[in-house]
Amino acid sequence: MIFSSIEYFIFFTVILLLMIFIKSNSIKRIILVLASYYFYGYWDYRFTILMLLLTGVNYYAALKIEGSKDNKQKNQLLIASIVFDLGVLGFFKYFNFFIDSANFLFNPLNIKLPLLSIILPVGISFITFEVMSYTIDIYRGVNKSAKTFWDFALLVAFFPHLIAGPILKPKQFLPEIRHDITIKRDNVSLGIQIFLLGLVRKVLIADHLAVFVDVVFENPLSYSTITLWLAVIAYAMQIYCDFCGYTDMAIGSAKCLGFDIPRNFDIPYISQSVTEFWRRWHISLSSWLRDYLYIPLGGNRKGKKRQYINLLITMLLGGLWHGASWNFVVWGGLHGIALAIHKFYIDNVQKKYILNSFPYKIIAWLLTLTFVCLTWVFFRSTNFSVSLGIIQKLFCLTSTVGINWYATSVFLCLPLLVLVDFWGNKLSQGFKLKLTSFKGMFFMCFLILGLLILGSHNSSPFIYFQF
């Protein structure tokens, strides 16, 4: 059940009506938890067992940590919970990856380890980070434990953000769960508009670009340089609109129910440095990696060289978090190197020379955008050798132009993307159309339903569902 489907429209309408007519807040929370488990089990009921296990173990560990006065016991409980969480993630997501890597290394010795048929639970990486951050925050004393198991279960399983984030911070979202769940007309109006924004990104931009991107990346080396560049640019637009579209629909759904989910994107492709890009792209993941990995590694507190190493380690692991493939590791490593180089540049060049002219900003933007687009090649390609082949061909101009009809979608979608980003930025600043009347909201719901029907023929799963 994806947000851009008729099934979700019906599912969400039923949940919203239940929240309107049921008065007891405790019953509302229980219904939201059960609805979230139904939503997750829609893919495979076995996924719900795993999520319940992760929720139960971390809830119990956090309670024991909070109630203990023995620092040694707290450390043991924290380590045990983290080992369990990472063990679950490692088994389902990385077991076959490491076996494949081992088989490659041991190939000269004719040693081949068997692979397992493992079904990857949808959104397992997001769920794991969610429960880990809760237990770590309790250990650090920056947050109090959830009042009831149902509260924590709702934090983990809340269906709008469950599959692909944003990764919610417990200290921000738990207080919202404890408040009365009230459906307000203004919230529903704004939520519908944000949801519609995400639907436009997904159905009208991402899904249409996917047709061109999928065709080219199926056999990329058979296409001309210009077509490859168009496909790379199209994929940069596709993954942004696909993931940002999901986030908008998650934020809009939560807003209708009276919950605030933080913004996860802030027009990342206007960034003038890789550092700025990661402040604007997948903000919840960037914050998580900073708070729970980069800073514990030492951050910038142990000298410049150590800071560069910490940046590289953080991004390498961030790349691996995205998927069990060396392509993702390379993608993360390239961003880590770029972040370290930019930090060195700021410390040794930019602080000595004032570089704020308009031409400088344009060049910085073009360099950043080019780097980000090129690294997306590793994100999208099937394997490392194909990625290198694409990069090589991008800089070896071929005589054949080879632009087909689908390639024009890049040019057609670009103005729409700019318009949608402008609208999204206005909504994030508090602007909203006056749709508080029943007629206005009915019109918006009808428009959403029309887009769902329009997109259902060419709809594809959200890219980040695989992570």
N, C-alpha and C positions, 0 to 999 in steps of 0.2 A: 504494500500500500504506500504509494508515493504521494507527495503533496499535490502534484499536478495530475491527479486522477479523480474520476467521478466517485470512486469508493471512499476516498478521503473526504470529499465534500459532504457525502452523506454521513460518514462517521463523525466528522467534526460538528455538523449541525445537530446531531443527536446529543453529543456531549454538551454543547452550548445550551441546548434546551434543558437538559438535566440540571445544569448549573444555575439556570434561571429559576426553575420551579422548586428545587430542593433548598430548604432553609438551613439545615444543620451543616456547619462548616466541617465538622469531623467526617460526616458522611460524604460531603463533597470531595474531601481529600482522598478518602478510600475509593470513591468512584474514579477519580483521576488516576490513581495508582492502577486500579484494575483495568481501566481503559488503556493505559499506557502499556501494560503487559499484553493486552489483546492486540494492540497496535504492533508491538514487537513480535509477538507470536504469529502474526499474519504471514511472515516470511517462513518461519519454522518454529513450531511450539517448543522445540528443544532449546532454542535460544533463551527462552524465559527462565528455564531451570538454571542455566549458567548465570544469568543476570541476578536471579534471586540468591544464588550461592555467593557471588561477589558482594552483593548488598549485605547479606547476613554476616559474612566473615568480617567485613570492614566495620559494620555497625557494632558488633560485639567487641572487636579489637579497640575501637575508639572509646567505647564505654569503659573498658578495663584500663586503658591508658589514662583517661580523665580521672578515674577513681583511685588510681595508684599514687602513692607517695614515694615509691621506690624507683629512682631513676634507672637503675639497671633493668628492672622489670619493664619499665616504659620502653627502653631501648629494644629489649627483646621482643616485645609485642609489636613495635613498629616494624622492626626488621622482618618478623614473621609475616606480617600482613603484606608488606611490600614484596617479599619473596613469593608469597601466594599469588598476588595480583600479577606480577611480572611472569610468574610461572604459567598462569592461565593464558596470558597474552602470548607468551613465547611458544607454548605448545600449539595453540590454534593458528597462530599467524606465521611463526618463524621456524617451526620444526623441520618442515620439508625444505625450506630455504637453506638451513645449515647442513642438512643431510646432502643436498645437491652440491653445496660448496665443498663438503668433505669428500664426496665421491669424485669431484673434479681433481682435488689434491691427491687422492689415493689412486687415481686412475693408472699411473705407471706401475703400481703394485697389484693391479687387477683386483682391487678391493672395491666392492660396491655394496653400500648399505641400502636396505629397503626403504621405500617411501610409504607414507601412510595416506589413506584416503580421508582427509580431514576437511570438513565443511567449515569455512570461515564464518563465524557469526557476524552479522551485519553490525557495524559500528563498534566492534569490540575495543578498538583503540581509544575511542572517546569515552566509553564506559569505564575502562581501566583507569584512565587519567582522572576521571571524575571521582571515583572511590578512593584513589590514592591521595588526591589533594585533600579530601575530607579528613582522612586519618592523620596525614602529616600536619594539617592545621590544628587538630586536637592535640597532637604531640607538642607542637610549638606553643600552644596556649593562645593562639590568635583567634580561636573560635570555640564556642561551646557546642557540645554534642546536640544532636537533634532531640527534641523532647520525646518523640515516640518513633518507633520503627517505621510507621507509616510516613512520617515527615521525611526521614532519610530515604525511604523507598521512592518517594515522589521526587526528591532532589535528583536521584540517579535516573529514574525511569520516565520523567516528565516527557511525554511523547513529542512535543514540538522540537525539542533539542536532542532527542535520544540518539538518532541515527548518525548525524554528522555535525553535532554541536549547534551553537557555540558551547565550549566547555565552561560550565557555570562555576563560579567561585562560591563555595559553601557560605562564606561570611556575608555574601551579597544576597543569595537566593533563599537561604533558610528563613531569614526574617520575613520575606514575602509569603512563604508557606504558612508562617505562624499568624499572619494577619487574616482577617475575614476575607473570604473569597466572594467578591461582589461583582456582578456583571453590570457594567455601566455603559450607557448608550455612547458616550464620547469615546470610550476605550474600544468598543466594537467598531465604531466608525473609523477610527484611526487604524485599528488592526486590519480591517478589510482593505484599506488603502495600501498599507504596507504589504499585505499578502498579494494584492493585485500587482504591485510593483515587482515582487519576486516572480510572480507567474509570467509577467511579460518578459523578464530576463530569461526565464527557463524555456517557455514555449515559443516565443517569437524570435529569440536570439540564439540561445545555446543549442536548442534542438535542431534548428535550421543550419547553424554552422557545423554541427556534428556530421551532417550528411557529407559535406565537402571534406572535412577533416578525416573522417573514417575511410573514405575512398582513397585519399592520398597516402595516409599512413599505413594502409594495408600493403602497399608495395611502393614505398616512398622513393627508392632509388631509380625507379622507372620514369619519374617526372622531371620536368625542367627545373632549373634554379628558381625562376620567377614563381612557378606554381608552388614549389616547396616553401618559398618565403611567404607566399599568401597563406599556405596551410599552417605554417608556424604562427603567423599573426592571428589567423582564424582560431587556432587552438588557444592562444593566449586570451582571446575574447571569450571563447566557449567556456573554458574552465572558470574564468571569473564570473561570467553570467550564470553558469550552472551552480557554482558553490554559493555565490552571493545571493542568487535567486532562492536557493534552499534556505539560507539564513533569513532572508526577508520574509519568507513564508512561515518560518519558525517563529520569528519575532511577532509577525502579524497574528498568528494563531494564539500565541501566549498572551498578547495584548488583549485580544477579545475575551479571554478568560480571566483577565485582571492581573496578569503577571508581566513583569518587565524583564526581557532578555537583552543583554548588552549588544550593541552593534559589533559586528565582526569584520566589517570592511569599511574603509574610508577612502574611496577612489584611489586605489593603490597605483594605478598606471600613470598618475601625475607626479610620482616620486622623482626626486632629483638625486637620490642615492639609494644604495641597497639597504642602508640602515633605515632610511625613511620608508622604503617599501615594506619592511617588516614591522613598522609601526602602523601600517595601513592595511596589510594583508593578513588574514586569519589572525586577528588581534588576540582572540582568546588563547590560541595555541602559542603565539609569541609570548604572551604574558605567563602562561604556564611554564614554558621552557625557561623563561627568565627567573621566575620565582622558585621553581622546584629543581632546577638543574644548573643553570648558569651561575646564580648567586651562591648556592651551596658548593660549587666547584671553586669558588673564590672570587668570581666576578672580576671586577677591576681593582680589587684590594691588594693583590699580590704582585704588582708590577706589570709593565706593558707586555713583556713576552708571555707571561702567564695569562694575561687577558686575551691575547690573540689565540693561544692554545685553547682556552675555555670557550671562546667563540666557535672555534673549529669543532671541538668535541660536541658542543651543544647542537650545532647544525647537522653534524654527521648523524647523531642520534635522532634529531628531528626528521631527517630524511628517511632513516630506517623506520621510524614510527609510521611513516606514510605507507610503506609497503615492503614486503619481503623480496627485495630485488636489489642487485648492485646498482641498477640505474638510479634508484631513489637515494642510495648512499652517495653516489657521485653528485647527484643534484644537490643534496644537503651539503656535501663537502665544498662544492663550488660556491654556494652561498656563504658558507663559513669563511672561506678564503677571501671572498669579496668583502664581507663585513670586517675582517681583520685588516685588509688593505685600506678600506675606507677610514677605519679608526686611526691607522698609522698616518694616513693623508691628513686627517683633521688635526692631529697632534703636531705634525711636522711641516705642513704646508699651509693649510687654510688659516691657522691661527697667526701665521707670520705675514700672510698676504691676504688682504681683504678682497674676496672674489664674490661680489654680489651683483655684477653687471648682468643685464638681460641676456647678452650672447652667452655668457658663462652658464646661466641657468638653463638655456635651451640645450647647450652641449651636454650638460650634466643630465638633463632629462633624457635626451636621445641615447646617451651611453647606458644609462640605467635601464631604459626600456628595452634596448637591444640585448643587454646581458640577460635580463629576465626572460625575454622571449626565447633566446638561444638555450637557456637552461631548461625551459619547458620541453625541449626536444627529448631530454633524458627522462622526463616525467611521463611523456606520452608514448615513446617508442617501446617496442616489444623486448629489445635487448640492447646491450651496450654496443656491440659492433654495428648494429643498424644506426644507433644514435650517432656514432662517430662518422659513419658514411653520410648521414644527412648533413651534419655540420660541415664536412668537407665539401659536399656538393653545393651547399649554400654560398660558398665563396669561390666556386668554380663556375662561372657563367656559361651556360649551354646555349646553343643557337636556337633551340626550339622554345617557343613561348609557351604553348600548351595551356592556355587559360580556358577553362570550360565555363559553362553556364553557372555551375555551383560556386566558382571562384568569385563571381560577382556578389555573392552573399556577403563577402567580407566588406565590400564597399557599401552595400545596402544596410548592413547591420550597424556599421560604425556610427552614423548619425543617430540612430535609435538608441544605441548604448550611451552616447553623450547626453541625450534627452532624459533617459531613465536615471542616469547618475545624478543629473541636476535635480530631478524630482525627488530622488531618494535623499539627497543632501538637504533639501528643503524640509522633508518630513522629519528627518533626524533633528532639525533645529526647532521643531515644534509646530511647523506649518501644517495645516490640514484643511482639506476642502470641507465645506459645510454640508455634511451628509448625515446629520443627526436625525433627520426626519425618516420616518418609515419608508417613504417613497424613495429617498436618496439611497438608503442602505439596500433596499430591494433592487434598485437599478444596478448597484455595484455587485451584488450577489449574482444577478442575472449575467452581468458582464464576465464575472469570474467563471460561471458555469459555461458560458459560450467559449471562453478561452480553453477551458478543460476539454470540451468536445472538439475544438479545433486542433488542439495539441495531441489528443489521444491517438491519432493515426500515426504520428511520427514521434511519439514520446519515448524517451530513453531514461534509464535509471540515472540518478544523480551520481556524478563522478566520485564524490567523496564517500559514497556508501561502501565502496570497497575497502575503506580504511578503518 
